[in-house]
């Protein structure tokens, strides 16, 4: 530990590790590790230690199999590894119920702060975590899942997982990957993602797919955040396009806080030719705080429409926070309608894509 105390960045650590770090198990401990590995099905009955004897990730997985009461687990996957051996070993622990049975919070992150834009953890091994009996929270940082085929091995059956919180920070998760995770939950309460294209790379954001998956959680969802301000290539340069919204959230009886772009609520339809629902027709009945980032065609007019019906349809709405959206006399319109809503305007010009 003292030798490594000054290595605060991955580059310095890697330079030291290439010549000084040896993860191999001491000969005196090999038989103990091999016995434990066989008991936990981390190696076949007729196999030997193999890469467990020399690979640190395999040794960590073996350690997790013996620490039976671990409740919170944070893992940082370095960019230099591509095989995700540790996650593969964790799959064996879950499948055979030899470890992690008391885990309630899993926080994977990807070391991606030196200019790398590829990588991230794969959803195939992550799906095993969704199947744990006590798991409640999945929190990922700097994760990239841009490919449609990346999650074909996600094997947690729909409506079976005890996960209540799914949160991704500075990440880029494709909508189809989100769909399988959302639909795997039996009672999701919090969904959070800030897409971080400037940090980890680009992925598609399809609100219609995400909204369709969220319908399976209409009975339980309480907070929804889909933050695209750190992403790029999201909003069309040509306004003559159609982007579908999340869809109606009217049947979400528990949903009280929403933080999404304007397009997620009303779609991107310059001439309103596709018949997307208007803002007053899509919000959940118990909404208390609505945060809208980024402009969408017709948003100002629809905010005015919302002010006229808030008192009757959304009596609990108290805060309307707008970023990069023209508000004009909106506060006065809410006041004139006797709706007790505070309209707050935020300037997004100073937004830090890497914070």
C-alpha positions as CSV (number, residue, x, y, z in Angstrom):
1,X,0.0,0.0,0.0
2,X,2.8,2.4,0.8
3,X,4.5,1.7,-2.5
4,X,1.3,2.7,-4.4
5,X,0.2,5.6,-2.2
6,X,1.4,8.2,-4.8
7,X,-0.3,6.6,-7.8
8,X,-3.5,8.6,-7.9
9,X,-4.0,8.1,-11.6
10,X,-4.4,4.9,-13.7
11,X,-1.4,5.7,-16.0
12,X,1.1,5.8,-13.1
13,X,-0.4,2.7,-11.5
14,X,-0.2,0.8,-14.8
15,X,3.4,1.7,-15.3
16,X,4.3,0.5,-11.8
17,X,2.2,-2.7,-12.1
18,X,3.8,-3.8,-15.4
19,X,7.1,-4.4,-13.7
20,X,6.3,-4.8,-10.0
21,X,2.8,-6.2,-9.5
22,X,2.3,-9.9,-9.4
23,X,-1.2,-11.3,-8.7
24,X,-0.1,-14.9,-8.7
25,X,-1.1,-17.0,-5.6
26,X,1.7,-18.1,-3.3
27,X,2.4,-21.8,-3.6
28,X,1.5,-22.3,0.1
29,X,-2.0,-21.0,-0.6
30,X,-2.7,-22.8,-3.9
31,X,-4.4,-25.9,-2.3
32,X,-6.7,-23.7,-0.2
33,X,-7.8,-21.6,-3.2
34,X,-8.3,-24.7,-5.4
35,X,-10.5,-26.4,-2.8
36,X,-12.6,-23.2,-2.4
37,X,-12.8,-22.8,-6.2
38,X,-14.1,-26.4,-6.6
39,X,-16.7,-25.9,-3.9
40,X,-18.0,-22.7,-5.6
41,X,-18.0,-24.2,-9.1
42,X,-15.6,-21.6,-10.3
43,X,-13.7,-24.3,-12.0
44,X,-14.9,-27.7,-13.4
45,X,-14.5,-30.8,-11.1
46,X,-11.6,-32.2,-13.2
47,X,-9.9,-28.8,-13.7
48,X,-7.2,-26.9,-11.8
49,X,-6.7,-23.4,-10.7
50,X,-5.7,-22.2,-14.2
51,X,-6.2,-18.4,-14.5
52,X,-7.5,-18.2,-11.0
53,X,-3.9,-18.6,-9.8
54,X,-2.6,-15.7,-11.9
55,X,-5.6,-13.4,-12.5
56,X,-6.6,-10.9,-9.9
57,X,-10.2,-10.6,-11.1
58,X,-10.7,-14.4,-10.7
59,X,-9.3,-14.1,-7.2
60,X,-11.7,-11.3,-6.3
61,X,-14.6,-13.4,-7.5
62,X,-13.3,-16.3,-5.3
63,X,-13.1,-13.9,-2.4
64,X,-16.7,-12.8,-3.0
65,X,-17.8,-16.4,-2.8
66,X,-16.4,-16.7,0.7
67,X,-17.7,-13.4,2.0
68,X,-21.2,-14.6,2.2
69,X,-22.8,-11.6,3.9
70,X,-21.6,-8.8,1.6
71,X,-24.5,-6.3,1.1
72,X,-22.9,-3.6,-1.0
73,X,-20.4,-4.1,-3.9
74,X,-18.7,-1.5,-6.0
75,X,-16.5,-2.6,-8.9
76,X,-14.4,-0.6,-11.2
77,X,-13.5,-2.3,-14.5
78,X,-10.3,-0.9,-16.0
79,X,-10.3,-0.1,-19.7
80,X,-7.3,-2.4,-20.3
81,X,-9.5,-5.5,-19.7
82,X,-12.0,-6.6,-22.3
83,X,-13.0,-10.1,-21.2
84,X,-14.7,-9.0,-18.0
85,X,-13.6,-12.2,-16.2
86,X,-14.8,-11.0,-12.9
87,X,-18.3,-10.6,-14.1
88,X,-18.2,-14.0,-15.7
89,X,-17.1,-15.5,-12.3
90,X,-19.9,-13.6,-10.6
91,X,-22.4,-15.3,-12.9
92,X,-21.3,-18.6,-11.6
93,X,-21.7,-17.4,-8.0
94,X,-25.3,-16.4,-8.7
95,X,-26.2,-19.4,-10.8
96,X,-25.0,-21.8,-8.1
97,X,-26.1,-19.6,-5.1
98,X,-22.6,-19.8,-3.7
99,X,-22.2,-16.0,-3.1
100,X,-23.8,-12.6,-3.1
101,X,-27.1,-13.8,-1.8
102,X,-27.4,-10.8,0.6
103,X,-26.3,-8.2,-1.9
104,X,-28.7,-5.2,-2.1
105,X,-26.6,-2.6,-3.9
106,X,-24.3,-3.3,-6.9
107,X,-22.3,-0.3,-8.3
108,X,-20.2,-1.2,-11.4
109,X,-18.1,1.5,-13.0
110,X,-15.7,1.7,-15.9
111,X,-12.4,3.5,-15.7
112,X,-12.8,5.8,-18.6
113,X,-11.2,9.1,-17.8
114,X,-8.1,9.1,-20.0
115,X,-9.7,9.7,-23.4
116,X,-11.1,6.2,-24.0
117,X,-14.5,6.1,-25.6
118,X,-15.0,2.3,-26.0
119,X,-15.9,-0.4,-23.5
120,X,-18.2,-0.5,-20.6
121,X,-19.7,-3.6,-18.9
122,X,-21.8,-6.0,-20.8
123,X,-25.4,-6.7,-19.8
124,X,-25.1,-10.4,-20.1
125,X,-23.3,-10.9,-16.8
126,X,-25.1,-8.0,-15.2
127,X,-28.4,-9.9,-15.7
128,X,-27.3,-12.4,-13.0
129,X,-27.2,-9.6,-10.5
130,X,-30.8,-8.8,-11.3
131,X,-31.7,-12.3,-10.2
132,X,-30.2,-12.1,-6.7
133,X,-32.8,-12.5,-4.0
134,X,-32.0,-9.3,-2.0
135,X,-30.9,-6.9,-4.8
136,X,-32.5,-3.5,-4.7
137,X,-30.2,-1.0,-6.4
138,X,-28.0,-1.0,-9.6
139,X,-25.8,2.1,-10.0
140,X,-23.5,2.3,-13.0
141,X,-20.9,4.9,-13.9
142,X,-19.3,5.6,-17.3
143,X,-20.9,2.6,-18.9
144,X,-21.4,2.1,-22.6
145,X,-24.0,-0.3,-24.2
146,X,-24.6,1.1,-27.7
147,X,-25.2,-2.1,-29.6
148,X,-28.5,-3.8,-30.1
149,X,-26.9,-7.3,-29.9
150,X,-25.0,-6.6,-26.6
151,X,-27.8,-7.8,-24.3
152,X,-29.1,-11.0,-26.0
153,X,-27.9,-13.0,-23.1
154,X,-29.8,-11.0,-20.5
155,X,-31.6,-13.9,-18.8
156,X,-33.6,-12.3,-15.9
157,X,-37.2,-13.2,-16.6
158,X,-39.6,-10.2,-16.9
159,X,-41.3,-9.1,-13.7
160,X,-39.1,-11.2,-11.5
161,X,-36.3,-9.0,-10.1
162,X,-36.5,-7.2,-6.8
163,X,-34.5,-4.2,-8.2
164,X,-36.2,-0.9,-7.3
165,X,-33.6,1.6,-8.4
166,X,-31.7,1.6,-11.8
167,X,-29.3,4.5,-12.1
168,X,-26.6,5.3,-14.7
169,X,-24.2,8.2,-14.6
170,X,-22.1,9.6,-17.4
171,X,-23.2,6.6,-19.4
172,X,-24.7,5.7,-22.8
173,X,-27.2,2.9,-22.6
174,X,-29.2,2.0,-25.7
175,X,-33.0,2.0,-25.4
176,X,-33.3,-1.8,-26.0
177,X,-30.9,-2.5,-23.2
178,X,-32.9,-0.3,-20.9
179,X,-36.1,-2.1,-22.0
180,X,-34.9,-5.5,-20.8
181,X,-33.6,-4.1,-17.5
182,X,-36.9,-2.2,-16.9
183,X,-39.1,-5.1,-17.8
184,X,-37.1,-7.5,-15.6
185,X,-38.3,-5.6,-12.5
186,X,-41.4,-6.4,-10.5
187,X,-41.6,-2.9,-8.9
188,X,-39.2,-0.3,-10.2
189,X,-39.4,2.9,-8.2
190,X,-36.5,5.1,-9.6
191,X,-35.1,5.2,-13.1
192,X,-32.2,7.6,-13.7
193,X,-29.8,8.0,-16.6
194,X,-27.7,10.9,-17.8
195,X,-26.3,10.0,-21.2
196,X,-22.7,11.0,-21.3
197,X,-21.7,11.0,-24.9
198,X,-18.8,13.4,-24.3
199,X,-17.4,10.9,-21.7
200,X,-18.0,7.4,-23.1
201,X,-19.4,7.7,-26.6
202,X,-22.7,7.9,-28.5
203,X,-25.8,5.7,-28.3
204,X,-29.3,6.1,-29.6
205,X,-31.9,7.5,-27.4
206,X,-35.4,6.3,-28.3
207,X,-38.0,7.6,-25.9
208,X,-40.8,5.5,-27.4
209,X,-39.0,2.2,-26.6
210,X,-38.2,3.4,-23.1
211,X,-41.7,4.6,-22.5
212,X,-43.2,1.3,-23.7
213,X,-41.0,-0.6,-21.2
214,X,-42.0,1.8,-18.4
215,X,-45.6,0.9,-18.8
216,X,-44.8,-2.4,-17.0
217,X,-43.8,-0.3,-14.0
218,X,-46.8,2.1,-14.0
219,X,-47.9,0.7,-10.6
220,X,-44.6,1.6,-8.8
221,X,-42.4,4.2,-10.6
222,X,-41.9,7.3,-8.4
223,X,-39.0,9.2,-10.0
224,X,-38.0,9.4,-13.6
225,X,-34.9,11.2,-14.9
226,X,-33.7,11.0,-18.5
227,X,-31.0,13.6,-18.8
228,X,-29.6,14.1,-22.3
229,X,-27.7,17.4,-21.7
230,X,-24.3,15.7,-21.6
231,X,-25.0,13.7,-24.8
232,X,-24.4,14.8,-28.4
233,X,-26.1,14.2,-31.7
234,X,-29.5,13.9,-29.9
235,X,-31.5,16.8,-31.3
236,X,-32.0,16.9,-35.1
237,X,-30.4,19.8,-37.0
238,X,-33.2,19.5,-39.5
239,X,-36.5,20.3,-37.9
240,X,-38.5,18.3,-40.5
241,X,-38.3,15.1,-38.6
242,X,-40.4,13.0,-36.2
243,X,-39.2,11.8,-32.9
244,X,-41.7,9.8,-30.8
245,X,-42.2,10.7,-27.1
246,X,-42.4,8.4,-24.1
247,X,-46.2,8.2,-24.4
248,X,-48.9,8.9,-21.8
249,X,-48.0,8.6,-18.2
250,X,-51.6,9.1,-17.0
251,X,-51.8,5.7,-15.4
252,X,-48.6,6.1,-13.3
253,X,-50.2,6.7,-9.9
254,X,-47.0,6.9,-7.9
255,X,-44.9,9.1,-10.3
256,X,-44.2,12.4,-8.6
257,X,-41.0,13.7,-10.0
258,X,-40.1,13.9,-13.7
259,X,-36.9,15.3,-15.2
260,X,-36.8,14.8,-19.0
261,X,-36.2,16.8,-22.2
262,X,-39.2,18.4,-23.8
263,X,-39.1,15.9,-26.7
264,X,-39.6,13.0,-24.3
265,X,-43.0,14.4,-23.3
266,X,-44.4,15.9,-26.5
267,X,-42.2,14.4,-29.2
268,X,-40.5,16.3,-32.0
269,X,-43.1,17.1,-34.6
270,X,-42.8,20.6,-36.0
271,X,-46.1,20.8,-37.7
272,X,-48.0,18.4,-35.3
273,X,-48.8,16.0,-38.2
274,X,-48.4,12.8,-36.2
275,X,-50.9,13.4,-33.5
276,X,-48.7,13.1,-30.5
277,X,-50.5,13.9,-27.2
278,X,-50.1,17.3,-25.8
279,X,-48.4,18.1,-22.5
280,X,-51.6,18.4,-20.4
281,X,-52.6,14.9,-21.7
282,X,-49.5,12.9,-20.7
283,X,-48.5,13.9,-17.2
284,X,-49.2,11.6,-14.2
285,X,-52.0,12.8,-11.9
286,X,-49.8,13.1,-8.7
287,X,-46.9,15.0,-10.3
288,X,-45.2,17.3,-7.8
289,X,-42.1,18.5,-9.7
290,X,-41.6,18.7,-13.4
291,X,-38.2,19.5,-14.9
292,X,-37.9,20.1,-18.6
293,X,-34.6,20.4,-20.4
294,X,-34.1,21.3,-24.1
295,X,-36.6,22.9,-26.4
296,X,-39.0,21.0,-28.6
297,X,-41.4,22.3,-31.3
298,X,-44.5,23.8,-29.8
299,X,-43.3,23.4,-26.2
300,X,-44.0,27.0,-25.2
301,X,-47.6,26.8,-26.3
302,X,-48.1,23.5,-24.5
303,X,-46.7,24.9,-21.3
304,X,-49.4,27.7,-21.6
305,X,-52.0,25.0,-22.1
306,X,-50.7,23.2,-18.9
307,X,-51.1,26.4,-16.8
308,X,-54.8,26.5,-17.6
309,X,-55.5,22.9,-16.4
310,X,-53.0,22.5,-13.6
311,X,-55.4,23.4,-10.8
312,X,-57.9,20.9,-11.8
313,X,-55.9,18.0,-13.3
314,X,-52.5,18.4,-11.4
315,X,-53.3,19.9,-8.0
316,X,-50.0,18.6,-6.5
317,X,-47.7,20.3,-9.0
318,X,-45.6,22.8,-7.2
319,X,-42.4,23.2,-9.2
320,X,-41.8,23.7,-12.9
321,X,-38.1,23.9,-13.7
322,X,-37.2,24.9,-17.3
323,X,-33.7,24.8,-18.9
324,X,-33.0,26.2,-22.3
325,X,-36.7,26.9,-22.8
326,X,-38.3,30.2,-23.3
327,X,-40.8,30.9,-20.5
328,X,-42.1,34.4,-21.2
329,X,-45.0,35.2,-19.0
330,X,-45.5,31.6,-17.9
331,X,-45.3,32.4,-14.1
332,X,-48.1,35.0,-14.5
333,X,-50.2,32.5,-16.4
334,X,-50.0,30.0,-13.6
335,X,-50.8,32.7,-11.1
336,X,-53.8,33.9,-13.0
337,X,-55.1,30.3,-13.1
338,X,-54.7,30.1,-9.3
339,X,-52.3,27.2,-9.7
340,X,-49.6,27.3,-6.9
341,X,-46.7,26.5,-9.2
342,X,-43.2,28.1,-9.0
343,X,-41.7,28.5,-12.4
344,X,-37.9,28.3,-12.2
345,X,-35.7,29.1,-15.2
346,X,-32.2,27.6,-15.4
347,X,-29.4,28.6,-17.8
348,X,-27.7,25.6,-19.4
349,X,-24.9,27.4,-21.1
350,X,-22.4,26.6,-18.4
351,X,-23.3,22.9,-18.3
352,X,-20.2,20.8,-17.8
353,X,-20.3,17.6,-19.9
354,X,-17.7,15.9,-17.7
355,X,-19.1,16.7,-14.2
